[in-house]
Amino acid sequence: MAIVVQLDVMLARRKVKSKDLAEFVGITEANMSLLKQGKVKGVRFETLEKICEYLQCQPGELLVYQPDGDAP
């Protein structure tokens, strides 16, 4: 996958629980879990904006481009 979601890293840095973020954003904990794992095909800008608002970060801190040959 070329885009890697690093939401779990940011949650750990901010010492925030997925449950609290999901509630603030207005999505289910299950969808938050899928997003954290990078198992989603897309994310709404509105959702990304709320995540960034809560975590006080930039989208580039959550989404990282990694060419397919460079698996983490």
N, CA, C and O atoms as CSV, one atom per row, in Angstrom:
chain,resi,resn,atom,element,x,y,z
A,1,MET,N,N,0.847,-1.178,0.000
A,1,MET,CA,C,0.000,0.000,0.000
A,1,MET,C,C,0.888,1.236,0.000
A,1,MET,O,O,1.838,1.314,0.779
A,2,ALA,N,N,0.596,2.186,-0.851
A,2,ALA,CA,C,1.430,3.359,-0.985
A,2,ALA,C,C,1.180,4.408,0.105
A,2,ALA,O,O,2.092,5.155,0.460
A,3,ILE,N,N,-0.029,4.470,0.630
A,3,ILE,CA,C,-0.339,5.411,1.704
A,3,ILE,C,C,-0.464,4.615,3.008
A,3,ILE,O,O,-1.277,3.697,3.109
A,4,VAL,N,N,0.341,4.974,3.988
A,4,VAL,CA,C,0.335,4.290,5.281
A,4,VAL,C,C,-0.310,5.203,6.318
A,4,VAL,O,O,0.065,6.368,6.449
A,5,VAL,N,N,-1.277,4.671,7.048
A,5,VAL,CA,C,-1.970,5.422,8.084
A,5,VAL,C,C,-1.209,5.244,9.396
A,5,VAL,O,O,-1.009,4.121,9.859
A,6,GLN,N,N,-0.788,6.355,9.988
A,6,GLN,CA,C,-0.034,6.308,11.236
A,6,GLN,C,C,-0.839,6.899,12.390
A,6,GLN,O,O,-0.293,7.557,13.275
A,7,LEU,N,N,-2.137,6.654,12.360
A,7,LEU,CA,C,-3.015,7.161,13.401
A,7,LEU,C,C,-2.672,6.557,14.755
A,7,LEU,O,O,-2.723,7.243,15.776
A,8,ASP,N,N,-2.325,5.282,14.766
A,8,ASP,CA,C,-1.979,4.627,16.033
A,8,ASP,C,C,-0.767,5.273,16.686
A,8,ASP,O,O,-0.705,5.383,17.911
A,9,VAL,N,N,0.192,5.698,15.880
A,9,VAL,CA,C,1.389,6.372,16.393
A,9,VAL,C,C,1.009,7.702,17.041
A,9,VAL,O,O,1.481,8.029,18.130
A,10,MET,N,N,0.143,8.471,16.356
A,10,MET,CA,C,-0.261,9.770,16.874
A,10,MET,C,C,-1.103,9.620,18.145
A,10,MET,O,O,-0.983,10.424,19.069
A,11,LEU,N,N,-1.944,8.603,18.190
A,11,LEU,CA,C,-2.738,8.363,19.397
A,11,LEU,C,C,-1.819,8.069,20.579
A,11,LEU,O,O,-2.047,8.554,21.687
A,12,ALA,N,N,-0.798,7.287,20.342
A,12,ALA,CA,C,0.155,6.966,21.415
A,12,ALA,C,C,0.914,8.216,21.861
A,12,ALA,O,O,1.106,8.436,23.057
A,13,ARG,N,N,1.345,9.030,20.899
A,13,ARG,CA,C,2.071,10.261,21.241
A,13,ARG,C,C,1.220,11.206,22.079
A,13,ARG,O,O,1.710,11.843,23.012
A,14,ARG,N,N,-0.058,11.287,21.731
A,14,ARG,CA,C,-0.957,12.212,22.423
A,14,ARG,C,C,-1.602,11.584,23.663
A,14,ARG,O,O,-2.312,12.254,24.414
A,15,LYS,N,N,-1.341,10.282,23.864
A,15,LYS,CA,C,-1.936,9.536,24.987
A,15,LYS,C,C,-3.464,9.650,24.963
A,15,LYS,O,O,-4.106,9.959,25.967
A,16,VAL,N,N,-4.016,9.389,23.777
A,16,VAL,CA,C,-5.455,9.468,23.550
A,16,VAL,C,C,-5.975,8.066,23.248
A,16,VAL,O,O,-5.315,7.287,22.560
A,17,LYS,N,N,-7.157,7.750,23.763
A,17,LYS,CA,C,-7.788,6.459,23.498
A,17,LYS,C,C,-8.611,6.553,22.212
A,17,LYS,O,O,-9.245,7.571,21.934
A,18,SER,N,N,-8.585,5.473,21.439
A,18,SER,CA,C,-9.356,5.405,20.194
A,18,SER,C,C,-10.827,5.684,20.452
A,18,SER,O,O,-11.493,6.342,19.654
A,19,LYS,N,N,-11.324,5.183,21.563
A,19,LYS,CA,C,-12.733,5.348,21.924
A,19,LYS,C,C,-13.092,6.827,22.039
A,19,LYS,O,O,-14.128,7.258,21.533
A,20,ASP,N,N,-12.240,7.600,22.702
A,20,ASP,CA,C,-12.501,9.027,22.880
A,20,ASP,C,C,-12.455,9.769,21.551
A,20,ASP,O,O,-13.274,10.653,21.297
A,21,LEU,N,N,-11.495,9.408,20.704
A,21,LEU,CA,C,-11.381,10.050,19.393
A,21,LEU,C,C,-12.589,9.701,18.530
A,21,LEU,O,O,-13.148,10.576,17.870
A,22,ALA,N,N,-12.993,8.448,18.526
A,22,ALA,CA,C,-14.144,8.018,17.734
A,22,ALA,C,C,-15.399,8.785,18.141
A,22,ALA,O,O,-16.181,9.211,17.291
A,23,GLU,N,N,-15.579,8.954,19.445
A,23,GLU,CA,C,-16.744,9.680,19.944
A,23,GLU,C,C,-16.721,11.134,19.475
A,23,GLU,O,O,-17.750,11.666,19.059
A,24,PHE,N,N,-15.552,11.781,19.540
A,24,PHE,CA,C,-15.427,13.175,19.123
A,24,PHE,C,C,-15.692,13.319,17.620
A,24,PHE,O,O,-16.378,14.245,17.185
A,25,VAL,N,N,-15.146,12.402,16.851
A,25,VAL,CA,C,-15.264,12.467,15.394
A,25,VAL,C,C,-16.677,12.106,14.932
A,25,VAL,O,O,-17.161,12.613,13.920
A,26,GLY,N,N,-17.332,11.217,15.695
A,26,GLY,CA,C,-18.682,10.807,15.328
A,26,GLY,C,C,-18.707,9.544,14.479
A,26,GLY,O,O,-19.599,9.368,13.649
A,27,ILE,N,N,-17.728,8.663,14.685
A,27,ILE,CA,C,-17.708,7.381,13.990
A,27,ILE,C,C,-17.657,6.266,15.034
A,27,ILE,O,O,-17.363,6.507,16.205
A,28,THR,N,N,-17.943,5.064,14.597
A,28,THR,CA,C,-17.947,3.937,15.535
A,28,THR,C,C,-16.511,3.545,15.888
A,28,THR,O,O,-15.567,3.848,15.158
A,29,GLU,N,N,-16.376,2.877,17.008
A,29,GLU,CA,C,-15.055,2.384,17.414
A,29,GLU,C,C,-14.540,1.369,16.408
A,29,GLU,O,O,-13.335,1.283,16.168
A,30,ALA,N,N,-15.452,0.596,15.814
A,30,ALA,CA,C,-15.054,-0.388,14.804
A,30,ALA,C,C,-14.458,0.308,13.579
A,30,ALA,O,O,-13.441,-0.135,13.047
A,31,ASN,N,N,-15.085,1.389,13.134
A,31,ASN,CA,C,-14.545,2.129,11.987
A,31,ASN,C,C,-13.228,2.807,12.337
A,31,ASN,O,O,-12.332,2.897,11.497
A,32,MET,N,N,-13.105,3.286,13.572
A,32,MET,CA,C,-11.843,3.886,14.002
A,32,MET,C,C,-10.741,2.838,13.984
A,32,MET,O,O,-9.614,3.124,13.579
A,33,SER,N,N,-11.059,1.636,14.418
A,33,SER,CA,C,-10.091,0.542,14.418
A,33,SER,C,C,-9.640,0.215,12.993
A,33,SER,O,O,-8.449,0.021,12.746
A,34,LEU,N,N,-10.581,0.154,12.068
A,34,LEU,CA,C,-10.236,-0.117,10.667
A,34,LEU,C,C,-9.352,0.991,10.104
A,34,LEU,O,O,-8.412,0.719,9.357
A,35,LEU,N,N,-9.647,2.216,10.456
A,35,LEU,CA,C,-8.836,3.348,10.006
A,35,LEU,C,C,-7.421,3.255,10.569
A,35,LEU,O,O,-6.446,3.458,9.846
A,36,LYS,N,N,-7.314,2.948,11.860
A,36,LYS,CA,C,-6.000,2.810,12.499
A,36,LYS,C,C,-5.164,1.726,11.830
A,36,LYS,O,O,-3.950,1.871,11.687
A,37,GLN,N,N,-5.809,0.652,11.424
A,37,GLN,CA,C,-5.108,-0.475,10.809
A,37,GLN,C,C,-4.812,-0.246,9.332
A,37,GLN,O,O,-4.117,-1.045,8.704
A,38,GLY,N,N,-5.338,0.840,8.779
A,38,GLY,CA,C,-5.116,1.122,7.366
A,38,GLY,C,C,-5.938,0.234,6.453
A,38,GLY,O,O,-5.587,0.042,5.289
A,39,LYS,N,N,-7.029,-0.306,6.971
A,39,LYS,CA,C,-7.868,-1.220,6.205
A,39,LYS,C,C,-9.060,-0.523,5.560
A,39,LYS,O,O,-10.097,-1.147,5.336
A,40,VAL,N,N,-8.920,0.742,5.268
A,40,VAL,CA,C,-9.981,1.496,4.607
A,40,VAL,C,C,-9.496,1.933,3.232
A,40,VAL,O,O,-8.297,2.108,3.011
A,41,LYS,N,N,-10.433,2.106,2.316
A,41,LYS,CA,C,-10.093,2.537,0.956
A,41,LYS,C,C,-10.037,4.054,0.852
A,41,LYS,O,O,-9.446,4.596,-0.082
A,42,GLY,N,N,-10.656,4.740,1.813
A,42,GLY,CA,C,-10.683,6.190,1.772
A,42,GLY,C,C,-11.157,6.758,3.095
A,42,GLY,O,O,-11.636,6.036,3.970
A,43,VAL,N,N,-11.013,8.062,3.218
A,43,VAL,CA,C,-11.473,8.748,4.429
A,43,VAL,C,C,-12.016,10.114,3.993
A,43,VAL,O,O,-11.418,10.795,3.160
A,44,ARG,N,N,-13.132,10.492,4.558
A,44,ARG,CA,C,-13.725,11.800,4.226
A,44,ARG,C,C,-12.844,12.912,4.796
A,44,ARG,O,O,-12.256,12.771,5.868
A,45,PHE,N,N,-12.768,14.003,4.066
A,45,PHE,CA,C,-12.003,15.152,4.559
A,45,PHE,C,C,-12.584,15.652,5.872
A,45,PHE,O,O,-11.840,16.098,6.745
A,46,GLU,N,N,-13.895,15.586,6.023
A,46,GLU,CA,C,-14.538,16.018,7.262
A,46,GLU,C,C,-14.040,15.176,8.449
A,46,GLU,O,O,-13.779,15.704,9.530
A,47,THR,N,N,-13.916,13.871,8.228
A,47,THR,CA,C,-13.414,12.971,9.275
A,47,THR,C,C,-11.955,13.276,9.579
A,47,THR,O,O,-11.560,13.361,10.742
A,48,LEU,N,N,-11.164,13.439,8.538
A,48,LEU,CA,C,-9.746,13.758,8.709
A,48,LEU,C,C,-9.574,15.088,9.439
A,48,LEU,O,O,-8.698,15.223,10.293
A,49,GLU,N,N,-10.405,16.060,9.103
A,49,GLU,CA,C,-10.344,17.369,9.759
A,49,GLU,C,C,-10.634,17.252,11.258
A,49,GLU,O,O,-9.941,17.854,12.077
A,50,LYS,N,N,-11.663,16.473,11.613
A,50,LYS,CA,C,-12.010,16.308,13.028
A,50,LYS,C,C,-10.908,15.572,13.787
A,50,LYS,O,O,-10.616,15.906,14.935
A,51,ILE,N,N,-10.298,14.578,13.155
A,51,ILE,CA,C,-9.195,13.848,13.787
A,51,ILE,C,C,-8.039,14.806,14.056
A,51,ILE,O,O,-7.470,14.812,15.147
A,52,CYS,N,N,-7.699,15.610,13.060
A,52,CYS,CA,C,-6.602,16.570,13.210
A,52,CYS,C,C,-6.928,17.623,14.274
A,52,CYS,O,O,-6.052,18.042,15.030
A,53,GLU,N,N,-8.187,18.043,14.324
A,53,GLU,CA,C,-8.602,19.019,15.337
A,53,GLU,C,C,-8.399,18.439,16.739
A,53,GLU,O,O,-7.844,19.102,17.615
A,54,TYR,N,N,-8.845,17.216,16.942
A,54,TYR,CA,C,-8.767,16.592,18.264
A,54,TYR,C,C,-7.325,16.320,18.670
A,54,TYR,O,O,-6.941,16.543,19.818
A,55,LEU,N,N,-6.525,15.834,17.713
A,55,LEU,CA,C,-5.136,15.461,18.020
A,55,LEU,C,C,-4.155,16.628,17.862
A,55,LEU,O,O,-2.970,16.493,18.164
A,56,GLN,N,N,-4.661,17.779,17.385
A,56,GLN,CA,C,-3.807,18.951,17.165
A,56,GLN,C,C,-2.599,18.575,16.301
A,56,GLN,O,O,-1.447,18.733,16.704
A,57,CYS,N,N,-2.903,18.071,15.100
A,57,CYS,CA,C,-1.837,17.651,14.188
A,57,CYS,C,C,-2.220,18.012,12.756
A,57,CYS,O,O,-3.315,18.515,12.501
A,58,GLN,N,N,-1.319,17.753,11.843
A,58,GLN,CA,C,-1.534,17.977,10.422
A,58,GLN,C,C,-1.830,16.636,9.743
A,58,GLN,O,O,-1.373,15.597,10.220
A,59,PRO,N,N,-2.588,16.640,8.635
A,59,PRO,CA,C,-2.876,15.391,7.939
A,59,PRO,C,C,-1.614,14.613,7.559
A,59,PRO,O,O,-1.616,13.382,7.566
A,60,GLY,N,N,-0.546,15.325,7.230
A,60,GLY,CA,C,0.706,14.675,6.865
A,60,GLY,C,C,1.366,13.909,7.998
A,60,GLY,O,O,2.256,13.090,7.768
A,61,GLU,N,N,0.930,14.174,9.217
A,61,GLU,CA,C,1.453,13.415,10.352
A,61,GLU,C,C,0.701,12.094,10.519
A,61,GLU,O,O,1.155,11.200,11.233
A,62,LEU,N,N,-0.442,11.979,9.862
A,62,LEU,CA,C,-1.272,10.781,9.957
A,62,LEU,C,C,-1.159,9.890,8.728
A,62,LEU,O,O,-1.277,8.669,8.826
A,63,LEU,N,N,-0.932,10.501,7.574
A,63,LEU,CA,C,-0.866,9.775,6.312
A,63,LEU,C,C,0.515,9.958,5.696
A,63,LEU,O,O,0.960,11.084,5.472
A,64,VAL,N,N,1.185,8.848,5.424
A,64,VAL,CA,C,2.546,8.905,4.896
A,64,VAL,C,C,2.620,8.110,3.603
A,64,VAL,O,O,2.123,6.985,3.535
A,65,TYR,N,N,3.232,8.683,2.582
A,65,TYR,CA,C,3.430,7.975,1.312
A,65,TYR,C,C,4.633,7.060,1.428
A,65,TYR,O,O,5.717,7.479,1.835
A,66,GLN,N,N,4.423,5.800,1.063
A,66,GLN,CA,C,5.513,4.818,1.091
A,66,GLN,C,C,5.379,3.965,-0.150
A,66,GLN,O,O,4.390,3.247,-0.299
A,67,PRO,N,N,6.349,4.025,-1.044
A,67,PRO,CA,C,6.251,3.213,-2.270
A,67,PRO,C,C,6.021,1.736,-1.942
A,67,PRO,O,O,6.493,1.236,-0.920
A,68,ASP,N,N,5.291,1.049,-2.821
A,68,ASP,CA,C,4.900,-0.337,-2.574
A,68,ASP,C,C,6.042,-1.275,-2.254
A,68,ASP,O,O,5.840,-2.222,-1.493
A,69,GLY,N,N,7.213,-1.068,-2.787
A,69,GLY,CA,C,8.352,-1.945,-2.525
A,69,GLY,C,C,8.936,-1.799,-1.138
A,69,GLY,O,O,9.749,-2.628,-0.730
A,70,ASP,N,N,8.547,-0.764,-0.393
A,70,ASP,CA,C,9.111,-0.496,0.935
A,70,ASP,C,C,8.110,-0.823,2.026
A,70,ASP,O,O,7.617,0.080,2.701
A,71,ALA,N,N,7.804,-2.089,2.210
A,71,ALA,CA,C,6.855,-2.489,3.251
A,71,ALA,C,C,7.426,-2.181,4.637
A,71,ALA,O,O,8.622,-2.350,4.876
A,72,PRO,N,N,6.545,-1.721,5.561
A,72,PRO,CA,C,7.026,-1.360,6.903
A,72,PRO,C,C,7.478,-2.566,7.712
A,72,PRO,O,O,7.907,-2.416,8.856
